[in-house]
Amino acid sequence: MKARFQYRFYPTDRQRHSLAQLFGCVRVVWNDALAVSRCGKYPGTLYPSL
């Protein structure tokens, strides 16, 4: 039997700022990795995936 849980997260203003900064950095890294794989710098490599 598999259990399923739902959680709700209400960040404070400071946590909200930190999360926005973190996800901004993650987005930059993702976009850079995607650009490298698409430009053909390493032919034959797969696209980054989640």
C-alpha positions in Angstrom: 0.0 0.0 0.0 1.4 3.4 -1.0 0.8 6.4 1.2 0.4 9.8 -0.2 1.0 13.0 1.7 0.4 16.7 0.8 2.3 19.5 2.4 1.8 23.2 2.3 4.7 25.6 2.7 4.3 29.2 3.8 7.7 30.8 3.7 8.6 34.0 5.6 9.7 37.0 3.6 13.4 36.1 4.2 12.8 32.5 3.1 10.9 33.7 0.0 13.8 35.9 -0.9 16.3 33.0 -0.5 14.1 30.7 -2.5 13.8 33.2 -5.3 17.6 33.7 -5.4 18.2 29.9 -5.4 15.7 29.2 -8.2 17.2 32.0 -10.2 20.6 30.4 -10.0 19.2 27.0 -10.9 17.5 28.5 -13.9 20.8 30.0 -15.1 22.7 26.7 -14.7 19.9 24.8 -16.5 19.9 27.2 -19.4 23.7 27.1 -19.7 23.6 23.3 -19.8 20.9 23.3 -22.4 22.8 25.8 -24.6 26.0 23.7 -24.4 24.1 20.5 -25.4 22.2 22.2 -28.2 25.1 24.1 -29.7 26.9 20.8 -30.6 29.9 21.4 -28.5 29.7 17.7 -27.5 28.0 15.9 -30.4 26.1 12.8 -29.6 25.3 13.9 -26.0 21.8 13.8 -24.7 19.8 16.8 -23.6 19.7 17.4 -19.9 16.6 16.0 -18.3 14.9 16.1 -15.0 
